[in-house]
Amino acid sequence: MPIIPTRRAISGGIAALMLATAPALADQPAQAPAADAAAGAADAQNAPVDPDAVVARVNGHEITLGDVILMRANLPPQYQALPDEQLYEALVEQIVTQTLLADKAREAGLDQSRLAKLRARADARNFLAEAQLRREIEKAVTEDALRAAYEKQMAERKPVEEVRARHILVKTKEEAEAVRKELLDGADFAELAKTRSTGPSGPRGGDLGWFEKDMMVPEFAEAAFALEPGEISEPVQTQFGWHVIKLEERREKPAPTFEEMREELAAELESEAARAAVDAVREGVTVERPEPAPAPAAIRRDDVLIPR
């Protein structure tokens, strides 16, 4: 069955054709610009530009700087890293080639094909739908909204207890009892952990850092959270072996700062805004579905879109 080229496949083809029209790019790996070149590039990026500026004319068509910028924005990352001078020339040449090929396609009537019309409709629909969602999201995700969301979460936040502990992990209960006796006799916990513990925290003196109760297996967590600072547990068995635990400290977990939560809050507000925008446009709308409906398997019939 013929396969309709996907947008990704088409983009890959464009990149390959760009290399064909500018073979020098294929021979040169992307290089980091020198400091002075980087500074010049930064100045150029901030300079005002006219996206309607004509950069080439071919067969009566005008190619603008905006066309070039848009093509560059859709390139894969490996091409984005190429030097601007090479990339600019290659992109202009690529658009010239596309323009000439498009003219030939129109001469052949391909612009009147079902696939061409469907793709044009889909591209316009997708772009406008995404643009509307971005518009609603930008209105919703403001600094004030982010801070309000943060304050709301902090007001609703329940205190979370966490502890900092060390442990020594051994294979048998007998070993664990011997280790505990050494500790009670005055052995340094961290030094003993380095030589006796089989766990990955051994080289760190058994230090597990700060953790909440639900971050550890239940048997270990129950024992650790039942201790007082400085206290050493009886041997505790888990699926990993036998543990001797020493509680170092316990505290209420510090609340995350606004800056630490900014990205998470923004993602939540974006999601809420997108859902609200979709609900708003669909509210009260009647969707008609003529009968009989196509068989669901019809969505696999790519062959009916291929020009004959």
Buried (B, 14 or more C-beta within 10 A) or exposed (E): EEEEEEEEEEBEEBBEBBBEBBEEBEEEEBEEEEEEEEEEEEEEEEEEEEEEEEBBEEEEBEBBBBBBEEBBEBBEEEBEEBBBEBBBBBBBBBBBBBBEEBBEBEEEEEEEBEBBEEBEEEEEEEEEEEEEBBEBBEEBBEEEBBEEBBEEBEEEEEEEEBBBBBBBBBEEBEBBBBBBEBBEEEBEBBEBBBEBBEBEBBEBBBBBEBBEBEEBEEBBBEBBBEBEEEEBBEBBBBEBBBBBBBBBEBEEEEBBEBEEBBEEBBEBBBEBBBEEBBEEEEEEEEEEEEEEEEEEEEEEEEEEBEEE
